Amino acid sequence: MAHVAAGGRYVTKPASYTYQTGPDGRRYAVGGEVTIDTSVPSDPQEALTKAQIIERAALAPVEPSQQDYGVAAKARQMAADARSEIAAERRENSGNESEGGVSATRPGAESDAESEVDPGSAIAPARIPLETAESQAPASRLSLFA
């Protein structure tokens, strides 16, 4: 549920769970996943905001899985690309201002990156493993989050 709560509007499918029957005959959720939209918006400020939300969603569980860390890394790359594009737009607009043009830089845009964005870069949709309180079964049960 941590992924769902942190992913907000970018969660594209409800959580799905994998269950295992314990020695007591009860079913326990031992795994699961959440599908989150990781497509890159064309607006760099929107892409930066989305990347930050995706990273928070991926790292929301107390003990993120390897796949969670991978999704977070892709989100950090999306954020870096967005910052680069914002910085490039600011440089371009600064050049226009010195020639008598007007700046169109969006308020609140960050500019801590220096390189140009690869326009062909995109991030594929990610499936984030889901960890729930029920998945924290006693050690005698198999955990799919290791």
C-alpha positions in Angstrom: 0.0 0.0 0.0 3.0 2.3 0.5 3.6 2.3 -3.3 -0.1 3.1 -4.0 -0.2 5.9 -1.5 3.0 7.6 -2.7 2.3 7.0 -6.4 -1.0 8.9 -6.4 -2.4 9.6 -9.8 0.4 7.8 -11.6 -0.7 4.4 -10.3 -2.4 2.9 -13.4 -3.8 -0.4 -12.0 -4.9 -1.5 -8.5 -2.5 -3.5 -6.5 -2.3 -7.2 -7.2 -1.2 -9.7 -4.6 0.4 -13.1 -4.5 -0.8 -15.3 -1.7 0.5 -18.3 0.2 -1.3 -20.6 2.6 0.4 -20.7 5.9 0.7 -23.7 8.3 -2.4 -22.5 10.0 -4.4 -22.9 6.8 -4.9 -19.1 6.4 -3.8 -17.2 3.2 -1.1 -14.6 3.6 -0.1 -12.0 1.0 3.5 -12.7 0.4 4.1 -10.5 -2.6 2.4 -8.2 -5.1 2.9 -5.4 -7.6 1.7 -2.0 -8.5 1.7 -0.7 -12.0 2.8 2.9 -12.3 2.9 5.2 -15.4 6.5 6.1 -16.0 6.0 7.8 -19.4 7.8 11.1 -19.8 5.6 14.2 -20.2 6.6 16.7 -22.9 6.7 19.6 -20.4 10.0 19.4 -18.5 8.6 20.9 -15.3 5.8 18.3 -15.3 8.3 15.6 -16.0 10.4 16.7 -13.1 7.4 16.6 -10.7 6.3 13.2 -12.0 9.8 11.8 -11.6 10.0 12.9 -8.0 6.6 11.3 -7.3 7.7 8.0 -9.0 10.9 7.9 -7.0 9.1 8.5 -3.7 6.6 5.7 -4.7 9.3 3.3 -5.5 11.2 3.9 -2.3 8.0 4.1 -0.1 8.3 0.6 1.5 10.3 0.2 4.7 12.6 -2.3 2.8 12.5 -1.5 -0.9 13.2 -4.4 -3.3 15.9 -4.5 -6.0 13.2 -3.7 -8.5 12.1 -0.7 -6.4 15.6 0.6 -6.5 15.7 0.1 -10.3 12.5 2.1 -10.8 13.8 4.8 -8.5 17.0 5.0 -10.5 15.0 5.4 -13.7 13.0 8.2 -12.1 16.2 10.0 -11.0 17.3 9.8 -14.6 14.0 11.3 -15.8 14.4 14.1 -13.2 18.0 14.8 -14.4 16.8 14.9 -18.0 14.0 17.3 -17.1 16.4 19.5 -15.2 18.7 19.6 -18.2 15.9 20.6 -20.5 14.7 23.3 -18.1 18.3 24.6 -17.9 18.6 24.6 -21.7 15.3 26.5 -22.0 16.6 29.1 -19.5 19.9 29.5 -21.4 17.9 29.9 -24.6 15.6 32.4 -23.1 18.5 34.3 -21.5 20.0 34.7 -25.0 16.7 36.0 -26.2 16.5 38.6 -23.4 19.9 40.0 -24.3 18.6 40.5 -27.8 15.5 42.3 -26.6 13.3 39.2 -26.3 11.1 38.3 -23.3 11.8 35.3 -21.0 9.2 32.5 -20.9 10.9 30.5 -18.2 8.3 28.9 -15.9 8.3 30.0 -12.3 9.8 27.4 -9.9 11.8 25.6 -12.6 15.1 24.2 -11.4 18.3 24.6 -13.3 21.0 22.5 -11.6 21.8 20.3 -14.6 24.2 21.3 -17.4 23.8 18.9 -20.3 21.3 18.8 -23.1 18.4 16.2 -23.0 18.4 13.3 -25.3 14.9 13.8 -27.0 14.6 10.1 -27.7 14.9 9.1 -24.1 11.9 7.5 -22.5 11.2 5.3 -19.6 9.0 2.2 -20.0 6.1 1.6 -17.6 7.3 0.0 -14.4 5.8 -2.6 -12.2 6.7 -2.0 -8.6 6.5 -4.9 -6.1 4.1 -4.2 -3.3 4.8 -4.9 0.3 2.0 -5.0 2.8 1.7 -5.6 6.5 0.3 -9.0 5.7 3.4 -9.8 3.7 5.5 -9.5 6.9 4.6 -13.1 7.8 6.6 -15.0 10.3 10.1 -16.1 9.2 8.8 -19.6 8.5 6.9 -18.3 5.5 8.5 -17.6 2.1 9.0 -13.9 1.3 9.1 -12.9 -2.3 10.6 -9.5 -1.5 14.1 -10.7 -0.7 
